[in-house]
Amino acid sequence: MNFKKFLLNKGVIGALIIVLFYGLLMVGIYFSGYKAVPSKIDQLPVAVVSQDKDSTKLAHQLEDALPFKHIKKNLSLSDAKAQLNDRKIYLIINIPKNFNAKLKKIDGKSTAKLKFYINYYI
């Protein structure tokens, strides 16, 4: 009988209503906030930085093939990183020095890697 009295107490009922309302509110905010990201990802500004003079053709191919509408070109890596920290761009695709030379080697020891930079901090 005491447990039934406890459950029917106005404070317990009010607390349950607040907990349910808060949970539904958080779920609604979470899903509405992340719903728009996948459909608008192509509108984010990105940068393609080529530090290898022999890889300009690759940089142009990336600019044409990437699904992003706003691609910044002709930036240095330091300028691109500054814009990344300032939230003016959201991704840097860096073609490092000697990328083309490493790509052409077939000795199996050298590897050519593109570098990607994103800002993890909010």
Disulfide bonds with the S-S distance in Angstrom:
none
